[in-house]
Structures are given as structure tokens and as C-alpha cells.
Amino acid sequence: MLVNELVTAYEAERKEAPRTMNDLLDYYQKKYIAGEIDIKDYRDVYNFLHQQGATSAHEYM
């Protein structure tokens, strides 16, 4: 999944635009946990978002 596809999916499901990269990362992680995304795609997008400065809510725990 490309980042622009991720933004589109986020907007369609949440009925609003993501405010931060963190919002996208959290959304993507929920999709992965739900089994909707395979591990390779997850790693690629996770690494990209992380390089853009996104931090996961799970990193604070």
C-alpha cells in the first residue's frame, strides 16, 4: 500500500483527514493487527512513516 492509498483509506473510514503522521501510523498498525495487511507491506510503510517522524502510540508504553 502506498502512502497516498493509506491517506485515502483513512479519510474514507474516518470521514476526516489525518492530522499527523502519527494518526496514519496508528491507523495502519490497527489494520495490520486486524490481519488486513501482510508483514512485508506493514514493514515498508511503517519504516517510511517512522522516517517521516511518526511515532506509534505503542512506543509510549
DSSP file (Angstrom, degrees, kcal/mol; ACC not computed):
  #  RESIDUE AA STRUCTURE BP1 BP2  ACC     N-H-->O    O-->H-N    N-H-->O    O-->H-N    TCO  KAPPA ALPHA  PHI   PSI    X-CA   Y-CA   Z-CA
    1    1 A M              0   0    0      0, 0.0     2,-0.2     0, 0.0    36,-0.0   0.000 360.0 360.0 360.0 131.3    0.0    0.0    0.0
    2    2 A L     >  -     0   0    0      1,-0.1     4,-2.1    43,-0.0     3,-0.3  -0.491 360.0-112.1 -83.8 159.0    1.3    3.4   -0.9
    3    3 A V  H  > S+     0   0    0      1,-0.2     4,-2.5     2,-0.2     5,-0.2   0.879 118.0  54.3 -62.4 -38.4    1.1    6.3    1.5
    4    4 A N  H  > S+     0   0    0      1,-0.2     4,-2.0     2,-0.2    -1,-0.2   0.870 108.9  49.5 -64.7 -33.6   -1.4    8.1   -0.7
    5    5 A E  H  > S+     0   0    0     -3,-0.3     4,-2.5     2,-0.2    -1,-0.2   0.876 109.2  52.8 -68.2 -37.4   -3.6    5.0   -0.7
    6    6 A L  H  X S+     0   0    0     -4,-2.1     4,-2.4     2,-0.2    -2,-0.2   0.910 109.0  48.6 -63.3 -43.2   -3.3    4.9    3.1
    7    7 A V  H  X S+     0   0    0     -4,-2.5     4,-2.7     2,-0.2    -2,-0.2   0.918 111.7  49.7 -63.1 -43.7   -4.4    8.5    3.4
    8    8 A T  H  X S+     0   0    0     -4,-2.0     4,-2.3     2,-0.2    -2,-0.2   0.917 112.1  47.3 -62.2 -44.4   -7.4    7.8    1.1
    9    9 A A  H  X S+     0   0    0     -4,-2.5     4,-2.3     2,-0.2     5,-0.3   0.899 112.0  51.1 -63.9 -41.1   -8.4    4.7    3.1
   10   10 A Y  H  X S+     0   0    0     -4,-2.4     4,-3.1     1,-0.2     6,-0.3   0.944 112.1  46.1 -59.8 -49.7   -8.0    6.7    6.4
   11   11 A E  H  X S+     0   0    0     -4,-2.7     4,-1.6     1,-0.2     5,-0.2   0.879 112.5  50.3 -63.6 -39.0  -10.2    9.5    5.1
   12   12 A A  H  < S+     0   0    0     -4,-2.3    -1,-0.2    -5,-0.2    -2,-0.2   0.904 118.9  37.0 -66.6 -41.1  -12.9    7.1    3.7
   13   13 A E  H  < S+     0   0    0     -4,-2.3    -2,-0.2    -5,-0.2    -1,-0.2   0.897 126.6  34.3 -79.3 -41.2  -13.1    5.2    7.0
   14   14 A R  H  < S-     0   0    0     -4,-3.1    -3,-0.2     2,-0.3    -2,-0.2   0.573  94.9-132.8 -93.6 -11.0  -12.7    8.0    9.5
   15   15 A K  S  < S+     0   0    0     -4,-1.6     2,-0.3    -5,-0.3    -4,-0.1   0.791  79.4  73.8  60.6  29.8  -14.5   10.7    7.5
   16   16 A E  S    S-     0   0    0     -6,-0.3    -2,-0.3    -5,-0.2    -1,-0.2  -0.974  87.0 -98.6-160.4 160.3  -11.7   13.2    8.1
   17   17 A A        -     0   0    0     -2,-0.3     2,-0.2     1,-0.1    -9,-0.1  -0.543  46.9 -99.8 -80.4 148.8   -8.1   13.8    7.1
   18   18 A P        -     0   0    0      0, 0.0    -1,-0.1     0, 0.0     3,-0.1  -0.482  26.1-153.2 -66.2 137.5   -5.3   12.5    9.3
   19   19 A R  S    S+     0   0    0     -2,-0.2     2,-0.3     1,-0.1    -2,-0.0   0.823  72.2   8.1 -81.4 -32.3   -3.9   15.4   11.3
   20   20 A T  S  > S-     0   0    0      1,-0.1     4,-1.3     0, 0.0     3,-0.2  -0.888  76.0-104.9-141.8 169.7   -0.4   13.9   11.7
   21   21 A M  H  > S+     0   0    0     -2,-0.3     4,-2.5     1,-0.2     5,-0.2   0.813 119.1  64.1 -65.0 -30.0    1.8   11.1   10.5
   22   22 A N  H  > S+     0   0    0      1,-0.2     4,-2.7     2,-0.2     5,-0.2   0.893  97.8  54.3 -61.0 -39.5    1.2    9.6   13.9
   23   23 A D  H  > S+     0   0    0     -3,-0.2     4,-2.3     1,-0.2    -1,-0.2   0.924 109.7  47.3 -59.8 -44.3   -2.5    9.2   13.0
   24   24 A L  H  X S+     0   0    0     -4,-1.3     4,-2.7     2,-0.2    -2,-0.2   0.913 112.0  49.8 -63.7 -42.7   -1.6    7.4    9.8
   25   25 A L  H  X S+     0   0    0     -4,-2.5     4,-2.6     2,-0.2    -2,-0.2   0.928 111.7  47.3 -63.8 -45.2    0.8    5.1   11.7
   26   26 A D  H  X S+     0   0    0     -4,-2.7     4,-2.0     2,-0.2    -1,-0.2   0.911 113.4  49.0 -62.6 -42.1   -1.7    4.2   14.4
   27   27 A Y  H  X S+     0   0    0     -4,-2.3     4,-1.9    -5,-0.2    -2,-0.2   0.923 112.1  48.6 -61.1 -45.4   -4.4    3.6   11.7
   28   28 A Y  H  X S+     0   0    0     -4,-2.7     4,-2.1     1,-0.2    -2,-0.2   0.883 109.0  52.8 -64.7 -39.3   -2.0    1.4    9.7
   29   29 A Q  H  X S+     0   0    0     -4,-2.6     4,-2.7     1,-0.2    -1,-0.2   0.893 107.0  52.3 -64.1 -39.2   -1.0   -0.6   12.8
   30   30 A K  H  X S+     0   0    0     -4,-2.0     4,-1.9     1,-0.2    -1,-0.2   0.898 108.9  50.7 -62.9 -39.6   -4.7   -1.3   13.6
   31   31 A K  H  <>S+     0   0    0     -4,-1.9     5,-2.5     2,-0.2     6,-0.5   0.899 111.4  48.4 -63.7 -40.2   -5.1   -2.6   10.1
   32   32 A Y  H ><5S+     0   0    0     -4,-2.1     3,-1.7     4,-0.2     5,-0.3   0.933 110.6  49.6 -65.5 -46.9   -2.1   -4.9   10.5
   33   33 A I  H 3<5S+     0   0    0     -4,-2.7    -1,-0.2     1,-0.3    -2,-0.2   0.850 107.0  56.4 -61.4 -34.4   -3.3   -6.2   13.8
   34   34 A A  T 3<5S-     0   0    0     -4,-1.9    -1,-0.3    -5,-0.2    -2,-0.2   0.511 119.1-113.2 -75.7  -4.1   -6.7   -6.9   12.3
   35   35 A G  T < 5S+     0   0    0     -3,-1.7    -3,-0.2    -4,-0.2    -2,-0.1   0.660  84.6 120.1  82.9  16.4   -4.9   -9.1    9.6
   36   36 A E      < +     0   0    0     -5,-2.5     2,-0.4    -6,-0.2    -4,-0.2   0.549  69.1  49.5 -89.4  -8.3   -5.7   -6.8    6.7
   37   37 A I  S    S-     0   0    0     -6,-0.5    -2,-0.1    -5,-0.3     2,-0.1  -0.992  80.9-126.4-134.8 136.5   -2.1   -6.1    5.8
   38   38 A D     >  -     0   0    0     -2,-0.4     4,-2.4     1,-0.1     5,-0.2  -0.412  30.4-108.0 -81.6 163.1    0.7   -8.5    5.3
   39   39 A I  H  > S+     0   0    0      1,-0.2     4,-2.7     2,-0.2     5,-0.2   0.832 114.3  53.9 -62.0 -38.0    4.0   -8.2    7.2
   40   40 A K  H  > S+     0   0    0      2,-0.2     4,-2.3     1,-0.2    -1,-0.2   0.950 112.4  43.2 -65.1 -47.4    6.1   -7.0    4.2
   41   41 A D  H  > S+     0   0    0      1,-0.2     4,-2.5     2,-0.2     5,-0.3   0.910 113.4  53.7 -62.5 -41.2    3.8   -4.2    3.4
   42   42 A Y  H  X S+     0   0    0     -4,-2.4     4,-3.0     1,-0.2     5,-0.2   0.940 109.6  46.8 -59.0 -48.5    3.5   -3.3    7.0
   43   43 A R  H  X S+     0   0    0     -4,-2.7     4,-2.7     2,-0.2     5,-0.2   0.913 112.4  50.2 -61.5 -43.8    7.3   -3.1    7.5
   44   44 A D  H  X S+     0   0    0     -4,-2.3     4,-2.0    -5,-0.2    -2,-0.2   0.947 117.0  38.5 -61.0 -50.0    7.7   -1.0    4.4
   45   45 A V  H  X S+     0   0    0     -4,-2.5     4,-2.9     2,-0.2     5,-0.3   0.903 115.1  53.9 -70.6 -40.5    5.0    1.6    5.3
   46   46 A Y  H  X S+     0   0    0     -4,-3.0     4,-2.6    -5,-0.3    -2,-0.2   0.942 110.7  46.7 -57.4 -48.3    6.0    1.5    9.0
   47   47 A N  H  X S+     0   0    0     -4,-2.7     4,-2.3    -5,-0.2    -1,-0.2   0.901 112.9  49.7 -62.2 -41.6    9.6    2.3    8.2
   48   48 A F  H  X S+     0   0    0     -4,-2.0     4,-1.3    -5,-0.2    -2,-0.2   0.951 113.6  44.5 -62.2 -49.6    8.6    5.1    5.8
   49   49 A L  H  <>S+     0   0    0     -4,-2.9     5,-2.4     1,-0.2    -2,-0.2   0.890 112.5  52.5 -63.4 -39.0    6.3    6.7    8.3
   50   50 A H  H ><5S+     0   0    0     -4,-2.6     3,-1.5    -5,-0.3    -1,-0.2   0.893 106.7  52.8 -63.8 -39.9    8.8    6.3   11.0
   51   51 A Q  H 3<5S+     0   0    0     -4,-2.3    -1,-0.2     1,-0.3    -2,-0.2   0.786 104.2  57.7 -64.9 -27.0   11.4    8.1    8.8
   52   52 A Q  T 3<5S-     0   0    0     -4,-1.3    -1,-0.3    -3,-0.2    -2,-0.2   0.444 130.7 -95.1 -83.0  -0.1    9.0   10.9    8.3
   53   53 A G  T < 5S+     0   0    0     -3,-1.5    -3,-0.2     1,-0.3    -2,-0.1   0.440  74.2 148.2 104.5   0.9    8.9   11.4   12.1
   54   54 A A      < -     0   0    0     -5,-2.4     2,-0.4    -6,-0.2    -1,-0.3  -0.431  26.3-165.4 -70.1 141.0    5.8    9.3   13.0
   55   55 A T        -     0   0    0     -2,-0.1     2,-0.2     5,-0.0   -29,-0.2  -0.982  18.4-122.1-125.6 143.0    5.8    7.6   16.4
   56   56 A S    >   -     0   0    0     -2,-0.4     3,-1.2     1,-0.1     4,-0.4  -0.517  13.7-128.7 -82.1 147.1    3.5    4.9   17.4
   57   57 A A  G >  S+     0   0    0      1,-0.3     3,-1.0   -35,-0.2     4,-0.3   0.794 111.8  63.2 -60.0 -27.5    1.2    5.2   20.4
   58   58 A H  G >  S+     0   0    0      1,-0.2     3,-0.9     2,-0.2    -1,-0.3   0.721  89.8  66.5 -70.8 -21.6    2.6    1.8   21.4
   59   59 A E  G <  S+     0   0    0     -3,-1.2    -1,-0.2     1,-0.2    -2,-0.2   0.694  93.8  59.7 -73.6 -17.6    6.1    3.4   21.7
   60   60 A Y  G <         0   0    0     -3,-1.0    -1,-0.2    -4,-0.4    -2,-0.2   0.604 360.0 360.0 -84.8 -12.1    5.0    5.4   24.7
   61   61 A M    <         0   0    0     -3,-0.9    -1,-0.2    -4,-0.3    -2,-0.1   0.459 360.0 360.0 -85.5 360.0    4.0    2.4   26.8
